[in-house]
Amino acid sequence: MAVKQTAGWEALGQFAPKFAELNDDVLFGQVWSRENLLSLRDRSLVTVVALMAQGLVDSSFQYHLTTAKQNGITRQEIAEILTHAAFYAGWPKAWAAFRMAKEVWAEDEGEDAKAQHQRDMVFPIGAPNDGFAQYFVGQSYLHPLSTSQVGVYNVTFEPGCRNNWHIHQATSGGGQILICVAGRGYYQEEGSPARELHPGDVVNIPVGVKHWHGAAPDSWFSHLAVEVPGVDCSNQWLEPVSQADYDKLI
């Protein structure tokens, strides 16, 4: 695939037209387009390392980092590439390169963690839990697994997300069971210490008990919420878990 570039002409076309022509038509139009010898991904890798080795971590370096990302180099791969090159190009140059690389791949960090969390469990994360967003601090996700006989829902919390204090109500029966399936989280009843939750843990929540549950600050967390059958079942949503109280758990 031929690489189209016009930056040379736009920046220097009037001042240095020959340089602009060589930049746009030869460097990018010919050299970068020789995919039969090296792929665009390979050329990005070589270019990033060459610029880092010279300490040229300016706007052109950012452009080539962005191009490397577009050409398929992942956040984990660029971290390994710069780490390896640091031993040959110099440690201070690597520090400077990492600062810019973190900016270019910043949006991938959260997505990578979410994707890893999904790989850690068999149930889908599901869609954003918009219907109950007002009762959560942070972003949660919901995927119904069963809506007949017994309601079973996979609830996923991003790091730091938790639901408000709430109480399950019923005239008979009712309550909820949590079955932890991935990540690390917390469950707390009013007046009791918080319980740290891990995959395989089970929490039985009786009717009438004020409580909350959610993720640890540094981990995604998912549990199955099993609705215990009962009569006149409902949830009473209360105040959010304050940041001060949540921070005490760290």
C-alpha positions, 0 to 999 in steps of 0.5 A: 500500500502506497503511503500518502504524505503531504506534510512536506509540501504544506510546511515547506512547499514554498520555502524549500520545494525540492525538500518537500518533494523528496519528503513526500514523494521519495521518503514516504511515497517510495521508501515507506511504500516498499512493503515487499521488503519491509512491512509498514509495521517493521518500518515504524519499528525501525524509525522509532528506534532510530529517532529515539537513539538520536534523542529526537523526541519532538513532534516528528517522534510523536508522529512516528509513534502515532503511525506505529500504533496505526500500523499495529504496534501495541502498547505492550510491544512499544514498551518492550521495544523502547526497553530493549533499545534503552540498553543501546541508545541510552537510558535518558533517551528511553525515559524521554521516549516513554513519556511521549509513548504513554501519551500516544497509547494512553487510551489503550490502557483502560481498554487493555485492562478491560480486555484482559478482565474479559479473558479471565472469565467465561461470561460476557462483560455486557453493555454499560449499566445505564439503567442503574447508573445513578446508583453507582460511582464509576462505570458498571456493566450488565449482562443478563444470564437468566431472566426466567425462573431465577434472575442471574446477572453478570455485573462488572465494575471498572476499578474504583466503581461501586454501587450505593448503599442499598437494602433488598426488601421483600415481604417473604423470601428475597435477598441476593447471592453474589458469586464472584467470577473475576477480579478483586472487589469488596462487600460491606454491610453497615456496621461491619468491616469490608470483606475483600472478594476474589473469584470463587467467593460467595456472599449471601445477602439477606433481606433488610441488610444495608450493604454495598459492593464493588471493585477494588481501586486497582482491579476490575471486578465481576460477580454474578448477582442471583436474585433469590425468589420472594414476594414483593421484592424490591431494592431500596437505594440509599446514599453513595459510599463516600470517597473517604470511606472507600479510601480507608479500604486501600 
